Structure formats: C-alpha cells, structure tokens
Amino acid sequence: MTMMRAIEYQGAGGPEVLAEVARLKPVPGPGEVLIKVEAFGLNRADVQQRKGVYPPPPGASDIPGLEVSGTIESVGQGVAGISEGQRVCALLSGGGYAQYVAVPVGLVLQVPENVDLVDAAGFMEVASTVVSNLFLEAGLEQGDTVLLHGGAGGIGSMAIQLAVAAGAKVLVTASNEEKIAYCLALGAHGGINYREEDFAERTMVLTDGAGVDVILDVVGAKYLAQNVRVLANNGTLVVIGLQGGAKAELNIGALMAKRARVMGTTLRARPLAQKEEIVAAVRERALPLLAEGSLKLSVDRRFPFPEVAAAHEYFDSGRHTGKIIVTP
Ligand SMILES: NC(=O)c1ccc[n+]([C@@H]2O[C@H](COP(=O)([O-])OP(=O)(O)OC[C@H]3O[C@@H](n4cnc5c(N)ncnc54)[C@H](OP(=O)(O)O)[C@@H]3O)[C@@H](O)[C@H]2O)c1
C-alpha cells in the first residue's frame, strides 16, 4: 500500500485543528485521473468546513481542498485524450490538501504552456463559480453593468476580469482604498469603499440612476434590501456567500415592479454532470484568455505545505487580495 501526506481537520475550530497525516494514495476509478498535486488553492469553503459549519457533501473526501494543479500520474479505465505527465488543474468536491487526488476527467483542464503550474492551483474553483453564476445563471452580456461585492477577493478578482472581457461595465465594493485600487488595476470601472459610503447610493450615482443588470453577492442577508434597490429592470441578483447572514426580509413588490430575479447557488453540491458542463464552459470562456495572457491569476501569497495553518490564519485575517496557494 502506498501512502501520501495529507491535511485533515482534527475537530472544528481555528487553524490549530489542521494536522498533517499519512493517508492511502488514491487509485483512479473508471473515468477518473490521478493527479500528483503541485499546489492547491484556499477557499472560504475550506475555512467554513474547518469551523464545522460546512460539512463535505455525501461521497466527498473528508480531506479539505476544492481545487488543485499538478500533473497526471495515471488514468483510470475508459479515460482517453489525456495522458501521464500532462499539466492540469482540477475542480474537486474535496481532497485537494494532499499529495495526490483522484478526480473525474470531466473536471480537469489542461494548463496552458505559458501559465505557472503553481498559480494555476487557484484557477478552477473561482473560474467555475464566476462563469456559472455570471454567465450561465445570470446571463451577463456585453453592455450590461455588473456589481461585484468583495471585488478584491479570490472570486472578485476573477469576476472583474471575465466580466470586463465580456464587455460589461464593472462596479465593485471593497473595505479600503488599497483594495479598490487593486480592483481598478484589474479593469473594474468603478469602486465603492463600503465602509465610507452607502454602496447602494453610490451605485445609483455611478449608473445615472439606472441600477445594475447583475449583482454577484457574497454578503447575503445584510445586503438583500439594498441589492434589490440597485437592481435594474430585468436584473438578476445571485447570492453565492453569506458573510452577512442568511435570513432577511425581501420586498417582493420591489422585485415584481422591476421584473427582477433573486437566486442563490452553491458549486460544490451540484451533481457531477452540472459541474462537467460548468468546467466545459470555463474551458470555452476563460481558458483561451488565460492562454493568451489577458486573464491574470491573482495570487497574493504562496505557503509551503508545513505552513498550511499559517495560510489559514492569513486567509482568516482578510488582508489578502486574490488567491492564497499552498504547495505540498
Ligand atoms: N456559492 C458558491 O458556489 C461559492 C463558491 C466559491 C466561493 N463562494 C463564496 O464567495 C465568497 C468569496 O470567496 P473568496 O474565495 O473570494 O473569498 P475571499 O478571497 O476571502 O474574498 C471574500 C471577500 O469578501 C469581502 N467582503 C466581506 N464582507 C464584505 C462586505 N460586507 N461587503 C463587501 N465585501 C465584503 C472581502 O473583502 P473586504 O475586505 O473588502 O470586505 C473579501 O475580499 C465567500 O463568501 C465564499 O463562501 C461561494
């Protein structure tokens, strides 16, 4: 039996619950590939799982980690078109904090030549979240205006670039001027410091009173009323995070008057077929931009495997812009 190093959560709590353990090296099943992990990306879901409030979905590994990059170590039965040694990145429902991970081949993309393989670890979860919500769900189009809350985060950094590339006007919120400057440098057209000004008031000014066609929201309850207020006619609010709570009152009348929609999604719990569709859309929409260099992977900091708890501490501090990456 071959073993590998992995990280598990020993109980629920702060970064101190992370522990390095020896686990069995996975064997790829039919339709799967085994990836030798070069690096994994941190996501807020990892932190929520660490705190014990976001358990892995049924059937998923208890090892955390929703995205990796690496090289193909071996392929399972029935896998064609991908071979050992190829540089890849993958979307996972768990298991990324390890030296090896097995994943259905439909959730794997080849990393373009010009892209650093370690940086590519932070691509799949954010790209899949952004492409599925902005384009497949909310139908963002050229000429639309989109408001991105948390513009300087991992999701926000990718969303800014993909929305700009699609020809949308992009507004962001963030907690300080440094983060706003970072978003503007990524291509955002306007930034709102939500600690200094009311984001709804400012959004209406920046859109000449028209409001926005799409909102990608990571705050939830606390922003619901203001988000509905700034939606344009036929607009869509997609809630993907609950950093400001889950329960709020909704003025359905305001929604009806605008023929607007409010929806929520999670990526991790979607059935495999849906995830494969999303990854195919990422291949179409985001991978070419990555290959030509117009989409940048915004990596804030890399940590070595033994310092994964420090990486979680840094994530918890909220000081980061873009992604935090760990190399096993
Ligand atoms: N539903 C899904 O499928 C899915 C998938 C992936 C991620 N997510 C969610 O998306 C969110 C972002 O994930 P991430 O990986 O990008 O995390 P991240 O890098 O930590 O970014 C989170 C951002 O939220 C911002 N924020 C927090 N409170 C805010 C507020 N009141 N107003 C505006 N911005 C606020 C923070 O920026 P400031 O310092 O500027 O406040 C931070 O930049 C998380 O809530 C995560 O759970 C959902």
The ligand as a Tripos MOL2 file, in Angstrom:
@<TRIPOS>MOLECULE
LIG
   48    52     1     0     0
SMALL
NO_CHARGES

@<TRIPOS>ATOM
      1 N1        -21.7430   29.5780   -3.7610 N.am      1 LIG1
      2 C1        -20.6520   29.1260   -4.3140 C.2       1 LIG1
      3 O1        -20.6490   28.2270   -5.1300 O.2       1 LIG1
      4 C2        -19.3390   29.7280   -3.9100 C.ar      1 LIG1
      5 C3        -18.1480   29.2820   -4.4950 C.ar      1 LIG1
      6 C4        -16.9480   29.9060   -4.1050 C.ar      1 LIG1
      7 C5        -16.9850   30.9390   -3.1670 C.ar      1 LIG1
      8 N2        -18.1790   31.3100   -2.6250 N.ar      1 LIG1
      9 C6        -18.2500   32.4000   -1.6390 C.3       1 LIG1
     10 O2        -17.7930   33.5610   -2.2410 O.3       1 LIG1
     11 C7        -17.2390   34.3940   -1.2440 C.3       1 LIG1
     12 C8        -15.8840   34.8840   -1.6970 C.3       1 LIG1
     13 O3        -14.9850   33.7900   -1.7140 O.3       1 LIG1
     14 P1        -13.4420   34.0460   -1.9240 P.3       1 LIG1
     15 O4        -12.7800   32.7190   -2.0350 O.co2     1 LIG1
     16 O5        -13.2700   35.0590   -2.9900 O.co2     1 LIG1
     17 O6        -13.0410   34.6600   -0.5020 O.3       1 LIG1
     18 P2        -12.0710   35.8590   -0.1950 P.3       1 LIG1
     19 O7        -10.8980   35.8220   -1.1090 O.co2     1 LIG1
     20 O8        -11.8460   35.8690    1.2700 O.co2     1 LIG1
     21 O9        -12.9490   37.1110   -0.5770 O.3       1 LIG1
     22 C9        -14.0540   37.4790    0.1960 C.3       1 LIG1
     23 C10       -14.2530   38.9370    0.0240 C.3       1 LIG1
     24 O10       -15.4730   39.3200    0.6520 O.3       1 LIG1
     25 C11       -15.3230   40.6560    1.0040 C.3       1 LIG1
     26 N3        -16.3360   41.0740    1.9460 N.ar      1 LIG1
     27 C12       -16.6030   40.5960    3.1540 C.ar      1 LIG1
     28 N4        -17.6060   41.2840    3.6900 N.ar      1 LIG1
     29 C13       -17.9750   42.2080    2.7700 C.ar      1 LIG1
     30 C14       -18.9500   43.2390    2.7090 C.ar      1 LIG1
     31 N5        -19.7560   43.4380    3.7350 N.pl3     1 LIG1
     32 N6        -19.0810   44.0000    1.5890 N.ar      1 LIG1
     33 C15       -18.2650   43.8010    0.5530 C.ar      1 LIG1
     34 N7        -17.3200   42.8590    0.5610 N.ar      1 LIG1
     35 C16       -17.1890   42.0870    1.6580 C.ar      1 LIG1
     36 C17       -13.8780   40.7590    1.4930 C.3       1 LIG1
     37 O11       -13.3670   41.9730    1.1060 O.3       1 LIG1
     38 P3        -13.3260   43.2500    2.0190 P.3       1 LIG1
     39 O12       -12.1310   43.1490    2.9360 O.co2     1 LIG1
     40 O13       -13.1930   44.2810    1.0070 O.co2     1 LIG1
     41 O14       -14.5910   43.2770    2.7900 O.co2     1 LIG1
     42 C18       -13.1460   39.7210    0.6580 C.3       1 LIG1
     43 O15       -12.3710   40.3180   -0.3840 O.3       1 LIG1
     44 C19       -17.2240   33.5970    0.0510 C.3       1 LIG1
     45 O16       -18.3100   34.0010    0.8310 O.3       1 LIG1
     46 C20       -17.3830   32.1820   -0.4280 C.3       1 LIG1
     47 O17       -18.0020   31.3870    0.5400 O.3       1 LIG1
     48 C21       -19.3360   30.7420   -2.9750 C.ar      1 LIG1
@<TRIPOS>BOND
     1     1     2 1
     2     2     3 2
     3     2     4 1
     4     4     5 ar
     5     4    48 ar
     6     5     6 ar
     7     6     7 ar
     8     7     8 ar
     9     8     9 1
    10     8    48 ar
    11     9    10 1
    12     9    46 1
    13    10    11 1
    14    11    12 1
    15    11    44 1
    16    12    13 1
    17    13    14 1
    18    14    15 2
    19    14    16 1
    20    14    17 1
    21    17    18 1
    22    18    19 2
    23    18    20 1
    24    18    21 1
    25    21    22 1
    26    22    23 1
    27    23    24 1
    28    23    42 1
    29    24    25 1
    30    25    26 1
    31    25    36 1
    32    26    27 ar
    33    26    35 ar
    34    27    28 ar
    35    28    29 ar
    36    29    30 ar
    37    29    35 ar
    38    30    31 1
    39    30    32 ar
    40    32    33 ar
    41    33    34 ar
    42    34    35 ar
    43    36    37 1
    44    36    42 1
    45    37    38 1
    46    38    39 2
    47    38    40 1
    48    38    41 1
    49    42    43 1
    50    44    45 1
    51    44    46 1
    52    46    47 1
@<TRIPOS>SUBSTRUCTURE
     1 LIG1         1 GROUP 0 **** ****
